Amino acid sequence: MVERRLGLHSRSLAAGRSGVEGPIGAGRRYDPDVTQPPAARPDLALLLDDELRYDATTSTHLSNHLPMALVALHALGADDERLGAFARSYARRLMPIDDDGEVTTFDEWLAARGRRGSYGAVRRYFDASIDRAGVDGTLRRHLPELAAGVGGGAFHGVIRLAYALEAQSAPRIAAGLAYFTEVFLPLGHRGHGSPWTRDPIVALRQLCDIDALARISTGANIGQRMRLVGSHPSFAGVIDSLAVDEGTPAALTAAAVALYAATDDFTALHGVTGSHAISIIAPYVEDRDTLVAHWFQALAAAYMTIGAPRIRPPEGPLLMLIEDPPDWDAIASSACTSPDEHVIKLVYTARELDRRREDPLLAAVAARQAGLGPAGASS
């Protein structure tokens, strides 16, 4: 399967810088001069443009996954008919933009962080900021103020922004920043403790013994449960337990994948897709250590909401998939037929992470999510 680069921006802007990757990951910088290649189909751009008419939250009060699912489907090889069919099916969940008030200054934007119903006003603020300062300047000024809430909306704020960056689209970047702002979820400041390990899995394992946190981790949705965990006194020093260095991002991603592999849990899935998204936005945040610390904090909060299970080595059917995985073309093809946006996004994420650092576990969890068995079983 030929890898296709997305170049779907609706207007050309100045002040972007391209091509330089930060040490945290492989996110591509926004490039206002990139031209739309033939493989980046106009139909996808039109579908994404149409989605901008709707709120970032659905009629069921969950995150609107449509733009991310469309970008992932396109990257996985879905044709125009499949993209259109998915968009039409998903449209029944969409709502008009909830437009509450005005946000015109940086201080007003700071005050809008975490405020439900702010999406429309904040999106207009970011449209104006991008027109004035460019995508690069807007991201660099605002993302450091969002780093502490990177887990907001079960990571969907940062996920929506990352997919917009992948699509190289200024209006969608404004929308991503606006949703990230709306679901901003701070879980506590640094400085309550001292680091004692460099291994995220070891740090997470320590949380298995905090019974008080496990008892409050039921009910509500993922984001609400994470908020409850973050507000508990027992969670205050968790962010400081992990020593952060240049190897921490890769270790955090591996921990998120291992947690999902061990549990096949819906919340843990978001830890994987969120990890990929954070690596994409990271080049725009100068203080990488703070971003990475809050990334770990958010992953730890999500971990607590599923009862802090032991992260065990793969076994059973998953081990068989590790030993004999289907190829990525087969996994992508199966994901493209799925009606579930989470299947589509997980497979896309796993493939992108595997391209950076090949890991049989990524293909195995992607195949499991796509409903495939070992390659030999179908031969």
N, C-alpha and C positions, 0 to 999 in steps of 0.2 A: 504494500500500500504506500502510495506516495504521500509524504508529509506535506501538508499545505499550511502556509502562513496566512494568518488572517490580516487583512488590511482594509478595514471597514469604516474608517472615520468619515463623518458626514461633512466636515469642513476642515480646511487646512489652517493650522495655527502656527504662529511663531513661537520661539523660545523653548523648543524641545531639544533634548540631547539623546542620541541613540547609541545602542551597541555596547555600552559599558556595563558589565555585570558586577554587582557587589559580591563580596566573599560569602555572603549568607546563602546565595542561591543563584538561579539562572533566569531571573526575571528580565524580560526585554524592556528597555526604556522606551517610553513613548517617543515616536519619531514623526513630527508633523509633515515631513517631506516624503514619507513612504507612499508609493503609488499602489493602487489596488491591482494585484496580479490577476491574471485570468482565472486562476483557481479560486479566488475569493468571490463567490457568486453574488451578483446584485440581489438575488432573492433573499439571501441571508441578511444583508444590510437592510432591506425593506422590512423584513420581519422584526428585526431588532429596533428599527425606527418606530414601527407601530407599537411595540411594547412600551416605548417611552411615554405613551399616552396614559399609562396606567400606574397605579401606586406600586411601591416596592413590597407591600404587604397584601396578601390575598383576602378574599371574602371570609376565609376561615381563620384569619388573624395569624397566618404563618408567612414566612418569607416567600416572595414571588421568585420562583426558580426559573422562569421561562427564559430570560436572556442567557443564563449560564448553561441551561440544557441545550439551547440552540447552538451556542458556540461549541460546546462539547460534541454534539451530534455532528456538526460540520467537520470538526477536526478528526472524528472517528470514521468519516467517510459516508455519512448519510446523504442521500440525494435530495434534490429540491422537493420532490413529492413527500418524502418522509419529514423534512423540516416543516413543510406547510401543514401536514397532518398533525404533527405534534403541537404546533402553535394553535391550531384550531381546537384541538382537544383541551389544551390547557386554558384557553381563553375563558372558559366558563368560571374559572376561579378568580379572574382579575376584577379589580375595582378601580373606580376613578381615583385620581390623586387626592389624598386628604391634605388639603391646603390650609394650614393654620398660621395666619399672621405673616409677618415680614421679618427677614433676616438680612441686614444690609452691611453690617460691620463685623470685623473679626471678633470683637467682644460679644456681640450678639450671637455669633456663631458658637463661641465657647459655651455660652449659656444654653444653647439649644442642644448640646450633646446629651444623648440619652432621653430626649423629650419626644414622646410618642406624638405623631401627627405633624412633626416638623419637616417631613420629607420634601414637600412641595416648595416651601419657603427656602429651605436650605439648598435645594437643587438650583433655584434661581440665583442664589448667592454664589454658588460654585460656577454656574454658567458665566456670570459676570466676572468672577475671579479669573477664570481661564481666558476669557476674552482680553483681560487686562494684563495678566502676568504669565499666561501660557500654562500648559499642563505641568511642566517640570516645576516652575515656580510655585504653582498652587499646591502641588503634592508636597513639596519640601517644606512649605510653610505650615501646612495643616496636619500632615500625618504624624509628626511627633506628638501632637496634642491628642491623637486618637490611639496611640500605642497602648496606653494603659487599659483600654477597653476592647482589645482585639478579639476577645471571645464573644462579643455582643451578638445577639440573634443567633446563638449557636454557631458562631463563626461566619454567619452569612453576610454580615456587613463587609468584612474583608474579602470574602469570596466573591461577592458581586463586583467589588472594585477590581480585584485581580483579573477577572474575566474581561472587564472593560479594557484593562491595559493590554490583555492578550489580543483584543479586537482592534486595538489602536484607534479608539474612537473617543474624541473629546466630549461630546454630549453624554456618552455612556459613562465616561469617567466621572463627570459631574454627578450623574445619577448614583454611581457607586459610592462616591464620597458622601453624598447626601444620606444614603441608607446607612452607611457606616456610622455617620453622625447620629442618626435617629436611634440606632440600637446600641450605641456606645455603652459598655458595661464595665466600669472600673471594679476591680475585685480586691483592692487594697494596695497600699504603698509598700515600697521596698524599705528595708532598714529595721525590720523587727527581729532579725536573727542573723546568723552567719552561715555561709555555705559550708557544707560538709561532704558533698559528693559531686562528681562530674558526670555521673550516670543518671539520666532521667528516670530510668526504670527502677533504680535503687531508691531514688527520691520518692517516686510514686508508691513503691512498696511500703515505705514508712507510713503512708496514709492509711494503709489497711487497718491499722490499730486505733484509728480515731473514731470510736463508736458514735460519738455525738454527731459527727458530720454525716455518717452513714444513715442515721435515723431521720435526718431532715431532707434526705435526697429523693423522696418519693412524691408523686403527684405533680401537677402543673406541666408546663412544657420545658424543653431543655434549657432555654435561656432563663426562665424563672427559677428553675432548680439551681442553676449555676449562681444566680443572684443570692439565693438562700445560703448556699455553701460559702460564697464570698463574704457574706456579712457575719458569719459565725466566728467568735473569738478564736476558736481552735485553728482557724485557717490563716490567721494573721501573718505568721512567719513562714508559710510554705514557700512563698516567692523567693525567699532568701536561701532556701536550703540547697539550691543547685548552683554550683560554681559555673559561671558563663565564660566560655572562651571561643576561639574560632571554630572549634569542632562541635559546639553545642547545637547549632541548627540541624546538622545531619543527624546527630544523636536524638534530637527531639522528633524529627521526622520518623526515624527508625522506631522510636518508642511508640509513636502514634500508630504506626503500621502494625507493630507487634501486639498492641492492645486490641486493635480491631481484629487481627488474625485470631487472637485467643478467644475473643468474645462474640464475634459476628454481631456486635451491638450497634444499633442505629446511632446512638450518641457517639460511640467510638469512631464510626464512619466519618462523622463531621470533624473529628480530630485529624483524620488523614487529609480530607479535602481542605480543611483550614490550614494545615501545615504547608501544603503546596501554595495556597494563596498568599500566606505570609512571606514566603520566599520570593514571590513576584513583586510585592510592594516594598520589600526591605531596602532595595537600593536607594529609595527616596528618604530614608530615615538615617540621619547621621549617627545618632546614638543607638547603634545596633544592640549593645548589651542590654539597654533598657527594654527595647522591643522584644528581644529574645527572652528576657526574664518574665515579661508579662505573657508571652506566648506559653512558656512553661506553666505559669500560674493559671492561665485559662484551660490548658490541657489537664492540669491537676484538678481544677474545679469540675470539669466535665467527667473526669475519672471518678470523682466522689459521687456524682449524681447517678452512676450506675452501680454503686455499692462497693467501689474500690476492689474489684476482683483481682485475684492472683493472675499475673501475666505468665502463662505457661508456654512451653515450647509447642510447636504445631504437632498435631497427632491426627489419626484417623483420616477422613477424606481430604482434609487440607494437606496433610503430609503427602498423600498420594498425588495431589495436584502440584506440590513443590517438586516431587521427583519426576513427574511426567506432565508438565503443563501444556495446555493448548498454545498455539502460537498467537501472537498479538493480533494478527489479522482476524483470526476466528473469534477471539474475545471481543474485538471491536465490532465485528459484524453482528454478533449476538446482542451486544449492548444497544446497537442502533435500532433493534426491533423492540426494545423494552418500552413500555409506557411509563416506567418509573424514572423520574429525573435523577433520583439518587443512584440508581444503577448506572445511568449514563455518566454522571459526574464522577463517580468513583472509578469507573474504568478509565475514563480520560485522565484523571489524576494519577492513577497507578501507572499508566503507560508513560506519562510525562516524567514522573519520578524515576521510572526504570530507565529512561533514556539518559538521565543524568548519572545514575549509578545502578547498574544492573543488579537486580535482587530477585531471585526466584520466588520469594514470598509475595512480592508485588503482583506478579503474574498469577500466582495461586489465589490471592484474595480477589483479584479482578475476575478470574474465571469463576470462582464461587459465586460472586455477586451476579455475574452474567448467566448463571445457571448451567455452566459447562462442567463436565467431568474430565478426568485425565485424558490426554491426547490419545493414548493407546486404546482407551475404551471405545472410541468411535472409529477406529481404523479397521 
